[in-house]
Amino acid sequence: MIHISRVDLTERGILLPHDRVGMVIAQPHLTLTQQEPYRTPLAGKLELLRNLTATLAVSRAAPHHAEKSHFTIFPEYSIPGLDGIDLIDASLADQQWPTGTIVIGGVDALSKADFENLAGRAGSHLDTEHNGLGNIGANEWINCAITWTKAADGTVERWLQPKLWPAWEEQNISYQNMYRGKSIFSFKGDLSNGLKYRFSSLICFDWIATISAKPSWRWAIDDLGIQAGEGELPLSWMFVIQYNPRPSHPAFMNAAVSFFDGTIVPNVQRDRTCLVFANSAGKPAPGRSELYGGTSVVFSPKTLFQETASRPTVARGGPRFRGNPLLNAFRDAYFREKGACIHSFVQINPDSVTAGAANRSFAVDRPFVFPLAAAADPRTPSNLVPACVKWINDELDDVTSLSDFQPAGDLGARADAAHATSIQELRALSAPSCDKLIRLATARDGQTSGRGAAEVDADAWDADERDALGHVVHTLDLLAMCGEAAASDQDTGHATVSVDGKTLDLLAVRGKTHDQCHKYAKAKFTPNTRRQTILVTRDRDNSPRKRRAGSILQTTAPKLGEERKITDPESAIIHVDYQGLLAAFIDAATVEELSQKVAAHVGA
């Protein structure tokens, strides 16, 4: 049986807004010990403490433009022991930290002695009847969530909630058991419109654990149902802090579906509840990861929130991100970044959104992504992250150099250097340029006439766009090795390059056939009036292009350095195949030879 310990924050003056709530969620990359009790190793503790400091700084600055960060969330295991707790205590006690705020975080494994130390501190609250120190074995360790509050008078308090049920990794141990908690805190207080807010927190596996024939979250809901009696009570938030390699596992998603089922404890209103999943990162730097990440806020299908394609920072969830359709009917604001970062945003209270065009709203506003790693990255700009910027930068992580085609030597090194420059320049592109890059490079089936619209939703970009991006990068690499090449926001096409002393615009297009690519380029690209364009196409099989006239009006193929003809728009475009450029690189032994072969291929 799980006991519900009720906490009234009203007398502490912790008033929360009824419409726009400031939230900051840390998403650190964790490396825990291989053996229980699971902790951050000593070598990694300093970095984790820096992550806490960085997150608290963002929270204090409130860049989301709510009046303050009402909630600051740290995932399971992300607070390194008593040192991490001391750091958060000191930050909240500082006069610069705003009053009326709440911090929720997961501490890595505490020994019984450390837990006793923490429970005995001034301001600590523990359900001693159900989680008293006498219930904890001498050799047991505690996976604990802490809820801090800073009252209106500046008093800082903390509530200690041990994890209820171990995940498999916490059960499959060799030496020490994890203590199994027996209670959940249920908090309530006043909203700015005079109504009440209520929230509880669970630790990762607790979300799907069945204890005494009921899901853990059901114990909290049932207790609210008892309080409601014949009336109704709303639940405002449920926080689930995680260290979860599979956050969208069907078990977790099905639990969310059941949680929002209004037929279960119908007198506890959850059609306006915000379910917050706060998980750790899948890698120490920004990027794509198959594991971890998946921080999200989920709402009932009954809310009036809008959803559109390619919103900055957050996606609509679904199979592309979740791997299953279980939350398709819900309002699922899924944060795309799965690497280490800090999420800052305003969470909109569903009750504040009314029907009508003038009142349309998304579930989250100003979703900024801040860095936890020192290196600058377009995916953690301390601002919005457009979907196309996130997608392109994730893909650029995996585009490799062409040096594998050459034995070790000067030309291979030149390829690596050119590739590094290409990646750096493409990462620096603005969001409109990122979108243009993919739009111009991808001749998808059905677009040969130019009438078929390109895929405008970056969240739907897939193999076609991935191949097209790789084609742009490698074409840029090849031309950079034997001349000058640079990509920037000012380019008409994909870049500006120099071949045999002539400056040209570069357009790289990939599609099913060279002819399809050529027609697509004609429909989508307007040549520069001041110089020629080199169109490099790659077909499905990377085969040579058959040389033939582009139209009945074009009697000869355009030559490098020729003036364009007013009566022939295609005279500005020199069309070559990628296969010839790659062959020149493979066959060349020196940079000079490569330059000669490329110039001959372009001028043929």
GISULJO-V875588 format. One record per helix or strand of 3 or more residues. SS is the DSSP state (H for helix, E for strand). FROM is the first residue (numbers start at 0). LEN is the number of residues. If there is no record, write none. Layout:
SS;FROM;LEN
SS;FROM;LEN
This chain:
E;2;6
H;9;3
E;19;8
H;41;20
E;68;11
H;80;13
E;100;11
H;111;8
E;123;3
H;127;4
H;132;3
E;140;10
E;155;7
H;167;4
E;182;9
E;195;8
H;203;4
H;215;13
E;236;5
H;249;10
E;273;5
E;295;4
H;318;4
E;330;5
E;340;8
H;349;3
H;356;3
E;363;8
H;386;10
H;401;4
H;409;18
H;430;11
H;457;3
H;462;19
E;494;5
E;501;10
H;513;11
E;532;6
H;568;4
E;572;5
H;577;10
H;590;13
